[in-house]
Structure formats: structure tokens, C-alpha cells
């Protein structure tokens, strides 16, 4: 026998309360600021975007609060799933390259990604109010990051360049978590929920989508500059059959 509507809602609210008790009480929201909110034509989920022997070297230049190793791995995974052959390098502040991938053939395109922390705000007043109210008033912390992406050909000619910025706002407190937890459970679709790690998926989708579009644009520009001549194929290792 089906439960009445008010009882079903009570059960859902109870489940939300259990979920709240098992979490840290943080709600993080991702806000695209510069570049990332623009529409793109390329679908980064398409596995055939770069299947025409596209060889890419991704160089990540770390900044404060940025895990360049993780960024490089994620970008390599994204472009590889679209058909590109990708190698990565992490350039340390000293100029040394940390654990580069082995490059068997020269890359056609070199992507330099420079990331940095632009702004960080942690309100001491809100933190005190949060403690005084037993977290019913949320403590709010904000981070603004930026990425500068440059794509060059094998000769070093700049083919494409783009700057991105995004903000992450983290609210900590039982009140804000309870309210958003209930709204997520009862109203918001899964793709728009804010009480989990959805903000990471949103940012990754935007950044990787724009990066793929930028690489595609660079490929088209390179072909135009070469009068649409066929792209050279990778050299075969010595001793292999033609």
C-alpha cells in the first residue's frame, strides 16, 4: 500500500537529515567568471574529435593552490578519450620538468596551461558568527582561480590563446547544509545538486570543453596557414615495414 503524500515527504526529509548527519556540512558552488560561460561547438564527449593522428604535449605550470600534476593527468585523460595522443610535463618554478612522459614522436601541438590563485577571502566575522550560532549561520570562504592557455605548433608559433577565471564559494554550517540538502532531495535534479561534488564535475566539464575547442581551433588555423596541406604523419620507428 502506497504511503500518503505527506508521509512520503516526511520520509524524504528524514533521509535528508541522515545524509546531513553523515557529512561535514559544507556546500560548495562553482561560478564561471571569464571565458568558461561562453558556448562551444565541440562536444568533448565525442571520441573522434582528434582521431587524425593528433599528437599533443601538455605542459602544466603550477601556481598557488593548484595541483598541476592532477590538472595534467585530467587534461591528458580528456584529450585521449577524444582520440589524441597526449604526453604531459609539469614545469616547476625552478624551470625543471618533473617526471615528463616519454615522447616517442614529436608533438604537433604544445599546450601550455598556467594556473594561479587570484583571490582568496575567508571572513573572520562570519566564522565567529558561525561558531556563536552553532553553525546555523554559515561561514563562507571564497577562492578565485585563473588559467592562461596557449597553444603553439611544433615550431613555436602561437596558434590559440585564451584566459579563464572561475570562483568557488564554500559555505559551512548545519543550517545552509540542511536547507540545500532538502532542496536537493526534493526539488533539484541530480545534475544541479550542490551538496555533493557536482561543482567539480561542472568545472571540469567547462574547462575541458573549452580546451578541446581551443585545440580544434588551433588545428584549423594551422591547416589554413599551410594552405590545407595534409598533416604530416608521425615518423615510423626505424626497422619497421613501410
N, C-alpha and C positions, 0 to 999 in steps of 0.2 A: 504494500500500500504506500502510495507516494505521500511524502510529508507536505503539510500546508506550506504556502509560500513564506510566511513569516518564520516558520521553523527552519526551512532550508536556508534562509538568510542568517538566522542565528547560528546555524552550524558553520556556515562560511566565515562568519565573523569570529567564531571560536577557533577555527583553523588558522585564521589570520593572527589571532592572539598567540597561538602556539608558535607560529613561524616567527613572530616578533620576539618571543622569549628565547628563541634559539639563535638569534642573530645579534650583531653588535650595535644595532640601532643607527646605522649610517645610511643616508640616501645621497647618492652622487648623480649629478646631472651634467651631461655634456652639452656644450653650446658652441657650434661653429661660428667663428667670427670673421675671418678673412679667407676667401677663396673656397673653402670647403662647402659652402652653402650653394655654390653655383651648380647648375645641372651639367651632366656629362652625357655623351652619346654612347660611350663604350660600356658594355656590361662586363665587369671584372670577373663574373662567374662563368663566362664563356671560355671553354678550354682551347679554343682555336684562335685566340686573338693574336698570338705571336708564334705560330707554328712554322713560319717560313724561315727556319734556321736563325732566329733572333738570339744573338749572344750578348749578354749584358753583364757588366761589372757594377755592383752596387757598393759604394763607399759611404760609410756612416761616420759622421764627425760628431762625437758626443758633446753634450753640454750639461749644465747643472740640472739635476733631477731627471735626466734622460738615460735610459738603459739602451745604449747604442747597439749592444750585442743582440738584445731582444728585437729591436727595431729591424736590424739587418736580417735576422732569421725570418721574421714575419713577412718582410718585403720579398725575400727570396722565395718563400713558400707561395705567396700570392702570384708572383710573376711566373713561377714554374708551373703552377696549375693552369696558367693561361697559355702554356706551350713554349715559353722562353727558356733558354739555357742560362742559368744565373750563377755567378760567383760573387762572393762578398768580401769586403775588407772593413775592419774597424780601425779608424785612424785616431790614435791617441793624441792628447795635447802636445806631446813632445815631437809629434810628426811621425812616430813609428807606427807601423801597421801591425795590429795584433791578430795573430792566427789567421792569415789570409787563406782563402780556399785555393786549391791547386787549379791554375788556369792552363788547360791543355791547348786551347786555341785563343788567339787574340780576340777580345770582345769588340763588337761593332759599336756598342754604346756604353758610355760610362755615366752612371747616375751618382751624383754627389748629394747626400742628404745631410744638412747641418741642422741640428735641433738645439733648442735652448729654452730655458725657463725665462719668460719675460716679466712675469709679475706673480707675487705670492702675498696673500693677505689672510691673516689669522686674527680676528678681532678678540682682543683680551676681554673687552666688556661683555661680549656675547658669551664667552667662555665662563665668566663669573656668574652671569645670569643663568646659564645652563646648570651650573653646579647648585646655585641657590634654589632653583626651581625643581631640583631632582630630575633634570634633563627634559622637563616639559617645554621649556624654552630652548630651542636648538642652538648649538654652537655652529658657526658657519666658517668654513675655510675655502679659499679660492686659489686656483693655480691657472695661469695663462701661459701656454706654450706656443712656440713658433717653429716652423720648419721652412728652410730655404732649399729648394730642389733645383739643381742644374743638370742638364743632360747634354753631353758632348759626344761627338763621334770619335773614332779611333785616333784621329789626327788632332783632337783637342778643340775642334770648332764647336762653339756653343749653339746648340740646336733648339733648346727649350729651357725656360726658366719660370719658376712660379714660387710665390710665398704663401704660406698658410698660417693661420692662427686659430687656436681654439681655447675655450675656457672650461674648467671642471670646477663645479661647486659642490662641496660636500657638507651636508647638514647632519649633525649628530644630536640625537635626542629621542626619547621614547615617544614624545608627542608627534613629532614630524614623521617618525618611522611608522607609528601606529596608523596615523591618518593615511599615509601613502600606501601602506600595506593593505589596508582595507579597500582603498580605491583600486589598487592593482588587482585585487582578488575579485572585486565585484564589477568593475567598470572597464578599466584599461585593457586593451588587447595585449597579448604577450610581448609583441614587438615594441610596445611603448611603455612597458613597466619600468619603474625607476628604483625598486628596492633590491634588485639583483645586480648583475654585472652587465646589464644591457648597454650601459654607457660606453663600455669598452668595445662592444660589437659595433655600435653606431659610429664611433670614431674610426675604428679600423676599416669599416666599410667605406666611409667617406675618403679617408686618406689613400687607401689602396685603389679606390676607383679613380680618383684624380691623378694618382701616379701612373696608372695604366693608360689613362687618356693622354697624359703628357708624353709618355713614351711613344704611344701611337702617333701623336702629332710630330714628334721628333723624327720618327721613321719616314713619315710622309714628306717632311721638309728635306730630309737627306736625299730621298729619291728625286724630288724636284730639282735640288741643286745638282744632281748627277744626271739630269735630263731623262729621268725614269729608266736609267740603265739597270739591268738585273743586278741584284745584290750579290756580291761575291760569296761563294760558299766557303765553309771552313776548310782549311788545308787538311789533307789526309795525312795521317802519320806515315812516316817512311816505312816501306816494306809492304804496304797494303796494295791490293789489286786496284786498278783504276775503275 
